[in-house]
Amino acid sequence: MIYYFINIILFIIIIYLLFDYYMLLEVKLRKSIDTNIRRDILIDLYNIIINVSEISNTKPFLLYGTLLGYIRNNDLICYDYDLDFGIKIDEYELFKYNIKEYLKNNNEIELIIKDVFNYRSIKLIHKNTGISCDLFTYSLINDKYNRDVMKLYSKYYLKENCIDISKNWIDELQQVYFLGRYTYIPNKSKQLLECYYGKDYMTPDHKCNKDCSVCIKN
């Protein structure tokens, strides 16, 4: 019996290491794309999300590094390689239906929808570069917003500090002008970013040259 459990643990560790290695390779590939090309693709993905939100009358909101870029200088972080949005769970199905319709004849963007147990997400991937946009669902439970993902995964793999988010940090969503379009951000964006990244969240963790073609993490 002990031997059986040891094998299971070793298998889980190997899967974890392989997944982590794959993610590192994927990130390295996306970061290798020319800065201007990467930015253009990210803006294209952003416009898809905004277009679908307008069609479906839903309110995806900026999160993580995308929100951080808005708060710092109302722009994308130049060394970023993906976009992050959240959406309330009661708007998810409507947005999901409309984005499937919107992209059904698009050969450049791969749409990945995950609905597994309580994990729900939508991912757009630019096929030629791997540059992507993630949209995560949030459910309101006991006046706390929770991202719909396993808490163990969120806490120990993603290393997120903000798992249970106060309701008033998200509600009421604030409309802002970003990248030439109107979108939404959480009501208490600065508190949320401090929870994600610490009190010095306004200080970039990379040093870049003028055109952002070379960036080195501090």
Secondary structure by P-SEA (a helix, b strand, c coil): caaaaaaaaaaaaaaaaaaaaaaaaaaaaaaaccaaaaaaaaaaaaaaaaaaaaaacbbbbbcaaaaaaaaacccccccccbbbbbbcccaaaaaaaaaaaaacccccbbbbbbbcccccbbbbbccccccbbbbbbbbbccccccccccccccccccccccccccccccccbbbbbccccccccccaaaaaaaaacccccccccccccccccccccc
